[in-house]
Amino acid sequence: MSSQAAAQSPGIRPAAQRPAPQDTPAQTAAANAAADAVSPVAAADARRASWVLAAASGQRVRRILLGLLLPVTGLVAIELSVRGGLIPANMLPAPSQILETLRDLGAQGLLGHIVASTLRVFAGFVAGALLAVLLGAAVGLSRHAEAILDPTFQALRAIPSLAWVPLLLLWLGIDEAPKIVLIAIGAFFPVYMGVASGIRGADRKLIEVARLYQLSNIALTRRVLLPAALPAILTGLRNGLSLAWMFMVAAELIAASKGLGYLLSDGRETSRADIVLAAIALLAILGKISDSLMAAIEKRSLAWRDSYA
C-alpha cells in the first residue's frame, strides 16, 4: 500500500497525527508513589541543612561571647574598683571616663589621628612584607642565598625597635620616611621567617613526585612549594602585621604631630592617664580588626587544608 493510500484510509493515521499514548492508572499511581517517596527525603535533607546552619551560627555566637567574656569582666571590675575607691582614678581611670575622653577627642580630630596611624602601618607593612617575601623565597629556594643572607638577617632581627630610631633620624630626618621605614623593619622579619621556613619545610616526597613528572622550576614553585609553604607564609604575615602596629608607636614617638603614638606621648607629657589608656584601647581595637581581616584571608586561602580546626 502506498503512503497516499494509507493517508486516505479511514482506519490508519499517520504517526504525526496519532495521539500520544496515555499513562495507565497503574503507571500514574506508581509515579505518584515515587514522588511521595522522594519528597520526604528532600524535606529531610532540607531540615538537616537548616540544622547544620543553625548549629554553625550558634557556635559562632558562642565564640564571640566567650571572646568578650574576659575583657568585659576586666572592664567591669576596674569600673567598680575605681568607683569604690580601691584604685586611684588619676592612676587608672574608670572605663566610663575613658569613653568620655574618647568622645572629647572625637570632637578634637581623633579620626585624623586614627587615619594617620593606619596609613603609616599600611605603607610600612606592605613595603616590609613585599621585601620579606622576595628575600625569604630566595633564601628558601637557594642554599647559596641562605648562606649569604640568613646570618645577617638573624643578627639584625635581634636589634630592638628603639635602637633604630636614632639612626633613622640621622639618615632620613623627621618626616614620614623614617616612620614608614621603621614600621617596615618591624614587619619584615616575621614575614621573612615565615616564607623561608615554609619553603624549607615543604614535604620532600611532594618535591620528588614533582621531579618525576618533570615539572619546571617555575611550575614546581607554583604548584608544590607555594601551597606547601602557604600556612607558614600567612602566619608570618599575621605576626608581621601585629609587629607593624607595635613599631608604629615607636615610629610616631620620633617627631610626629598626629597619630595614636602622638596621643600616647601627649598624654604622658600632660599626665593624662585617660588619654594614654584611650590611645591604648584604640590600638587594641585597630590591631584586632586588622588581625581578624588577615585571619579571614588565611581561612579562605587554606580552605583546602584538612586540619584539626
C-alpha positions in Angstrom: 0.0 0.0 0.0 1.3 3.4 -0.9 1.7 6.2 1.6 -1.1 8.2 -0.2 -3.5 5.2 0.1 -2.6 4.9 3.8 -3.3 8.5 4.4 -6.7 8.2 2.7 -7.6 5.0 4.5 -10.0 5.8 7.3 -8.6 3.2 9.8 -4.9 4.2 9.6 -3.5 7.6 10.7 0.0 8.9 10.1 2.4 8.7 13.0 2.4 12.5 13.3 -1.3 12.5 13.7 -1.6 9.7 16.2 -2.5 10.7 19.8 0.3 10.4 22.4 -0.1 7.2 24.5 -1.7 7.9 27.8 -0.4 6.6 31.1 -2.4 3.8 32.6 -3.8 4.2 36.1 -1.2 1.8 37.4 1.7 3.9 35.9 0.2 7.1 37.3 -0.1 5.6 40.8 3.5 4.3 40.6 4.7 7.8 39.6 2.8 9.4 42.4 4.2 6.9 44.9 7.8 7.6 43.7 7.2 11.3 44.1 5.9 10.8 47.6 8.9 8.7 48.4 11.4 11.3 47.1 9.6 14.2 48.8 10.3 13.1 52.4 13.9 12.5 51.6 14.2 16.1 50.1 12.4 17.5 53.1 14.7 15.6 55.5 17.8 16.9 53.6 16.5 20.5 53.8 15.8 20.1 57.6 19.3 18.7 58.1 20.9 21.6 56.2 18.9 24.1 58.2 20.0 22.4 61.5 23.7 22.5 60.3 23.4 26.2 59.5 21.7 27.0 62.8 24.4 25.0 64.7 27.2 26.8 62.9 25.5 30.2 63.7 25.1 29.3 67.3 28.7 28.2 67.6 29.9 31.4 66.1 27.8 33.4 68.6 29.2 31.4 71.4 32.7 32.0 70.3 32.1 35.8 70.1 30.5 35.8 73.6 33.4 33.8 75.0 35.9 36.2 73.4 34.1 39.1 75.1 33.9 37.4 78.5 37.4 38.3 79.7 37.6 42.0 78.5 34.1 42.8 79.7 34.8 41.2 83.1 38.0 43.1 83.4 36.4 46.4 82.5 33.5 45.9 84.9 36.0 45.0 87.7 38.0 48.1 87.0 34.9 50.3 86.9 33.7 49.0 90.3 37.2 49.2 91.8 37.6 52.9 90.8 34.2 53.9 91.9 34.7 52.1 95.2 37.9 53.9 95.9 40.1 50.8 95.7 42.1 52.2 92.7 43.1 55.9 92.4 41.2 57.5 89.5 44.3 59.5 88.5 46.4 56.4 88.1 43.8 54.1 86.4 40.7 56.0 85.1 37.4 54.1 85.0 36.3 52.8 81.6 33.4 55.2 81.7 35.9 58.1 82.0 37.9 56.7 79.1 34.8 56.7 76.9 34.2 60.3 77.8 37.8 61.1 76.8 37.3 59.3 73.5 34.1 61.4 72.9 36.0 64.6 73.7 38.9 63.6 71.4 36.5 62.7 68.7 35.4 66.3 68.7 39.0 67.5 68.5 40.0 65.4 65.5 40.5 61.9 66.8 39.7 60.4 63.3 42.7 62.2 61.8 45.0 60.5 64.3 43.5 57.1 63.5 43.7 57.6 59.8 47.4 58.8 60.0 48.4 55.8 62.1 46.5 53.4 59.9 48.1 54.7 56.7 51.6 54.5 58.2 51.0 50.9 59.3 49.6 50.0 55.8 52.5 51.6 53.9 55.2 50.1 56.2 53.6 46.7 56.3 53.2 46.4 52.5 56.8 47.6 51.9 58.3 45.3 54.5 56.1 42.3 53.6 56.9 42.5 49.9 60.6 42.7 50.5 60.4 39.8 53.0 58.5 37.6 50.6 61.1 38.1 47.9 64.1 37.6 50.1 62.5 34.8 52.1 61.7 33.0 48.8 65.3 33.4 47.6 66.6 32.0 50.9 64.2 29.2 50.9 64.9 28.1 47.3 68.6 28.6 47.2 71.3 27.3 49.6 73.7 29.9 48.4 71.3 32.8 49.1 70.7 31.3 52.6 74.4 31.2 53.3 74.8 34.8 52.2 71.7 36.5 53.6 70.4 34.5 56.6 73.2 35.1 59.1 72.9 38.8 58.6 69.1 38.9 58.9 69.2 36.8 62.0 71.6 39.2 63.6 69.5 42.3 62.6 66.4 40.6 63.9 67.7 40.8 67.4 68.0 44.6 67.4 65.3 46.3 69.4 63.0 48.7 67.6 64.0 51.8 69.5 67.7 51.2 68.7 66.8 52.0 65.0 65.3 55.4 65.9 68.5 57.5 66.3 70.0 56.0 63.1 66.8 56.6 61.1 66.6 60.2 62.3 70.2 60.8 61.2 69.7 59.2 57.8 66.1 60.3 56.9 65.3 63.3 59.0 62.0 63.7 60.9 59.4 63.4 58.1 57.3 60.4 57.2 60.2 58.4 55.7 61.8 57.2 59.0 58.4 56.2 60.4 57.5 54.1 57.4 60.9 52.5 57.3 60.8 51.6 61.0 57.4 50.0 60.6 58.7 48.1 57.5 61.6 46.8 59.6 59.2 45.5 62.2 57.0 43.8 59.6 60.0 42.4 57.6 61.4 39.7 59.9 58.3 37.7 60.9 57.2 37.5 57.2 60.8 36.6 56.1 60.9 33.8 58.7 57.5 32.5 57.7 58.4 32.4 54.0 61.8 30.9 54.3 60.8 28.3 56.9 57.6 27.4 55.0 59.5 26.7 51.8 62.3 24.8 53.6 59.7 22.8 55.4 57.9 21.5 52.3 57.5 17.8 52.2 60.4 16.2 50.3 58.2 13.5 48.9 56.0 16.0 47.1 59.1 17.6 45.5 60.3 14.1 44.4 56.9 13.4 42.8 57.0 16.7 41.0 60.5 15.9 39.7 59.3 12.6 38.4 56.6 14.4 36.4 59.4 16.7 35.1 57.9 19.9 36.3 59.9 23.0 35.6 61.3 25.1 38.5 58.5 27.7 38.0 55.8 25.0 37.9 57.4 23.3 41.0 57.3 26.6 42.9 53.8 27.5 41.9 52.1 24.1 42.2 54.1 22.4 45.1 56.3 24.8 47.1 53.9 27.7 47.4 50.8 25.7 48.5 53.0 23.8 51.0 54.5 27.0 52.4 51.3 29.0 52.4 50.3 28.2 56.0 53.7 29.4 57.3 53.6 32.4 55.0 50.1 33.5 56.2 51.2 33.0 59.8 54.2 35.2 59.2 52.0 37.9 57.6 49.7 38.0 60.7 52.7 38.3 63.0 54.2 40.9 60.8 51.1 43.0 60.8 50.9 42.8 64.6 54.5 44.0 64.9 53.8 46.7 62.4 51.3 48.2 64.9 53.9 47.9 67.7 56.6 49.6 65.7 54.2 52.3 64.6 54.0 53.5 68.2 57.8 53.7 68.3 57.8 55.4 64.9 55.4 58.1 66.0 57.4 58.9 69.1 60.1 60.2 66.8 58.6 63.5 65.9 55.0 63.0 64.9 52.3 65.7 65.2 49.5 63.3 64.5 48.7 59.7 65.3 48.0 57.4 68.2 51.6 57.3 69.2 51.5 61.1 69.4 48.4 60.8 71.7 50.4 58.5 73.9 53.2 60.9 74.1 50.9 63.9 74.7 49.1 62.0 77.5 52.3 61.2 79.2 53.6 64.8 79.0 50.3 66.2 80.4 49.9 63.5 83.0 46.6 62.4 81.5 46.3 58.7 82.1 42.8 58.7 80.4 44.3 59.9 77.1 47.1 57.2 77.3 44.5 54.5 78.0 42.2 55.8 75.3 45.1 55.5 72.8 46.0 52.1 74.0 42.3 51.0 73.7 42.2 52.3 70.1 45.5 50.5 69.3 44.0 47.2 70.6 40.8 47.6 68.6 42.5 48.5 65.4 45.0 45.7 65.9 42.2 43.2 66.4 40.3 44.4 63.4 43.4 44.1 61.1 44.2 40.7 62.6 40.7 39.5 62.0 40.9 40.5 58.4 44.1 38.6 58.0 42.6 35.6 59.8 39.7 35.7 57.3 42.1 35.8 54.4 44.0 32.9 55.9 40.9 30.8 56.4 39.7 31.4 52.9 43.1 30.7 51.4 43.6 27.5 53.4 40.1 26.1 52.9 41.5 23.1 51.0 43.6 22.0 54.1 42.2 19.1 56.1 43.4 20.4 59.5 42.3 19.7 63.1 40.5 23.1 63.2 
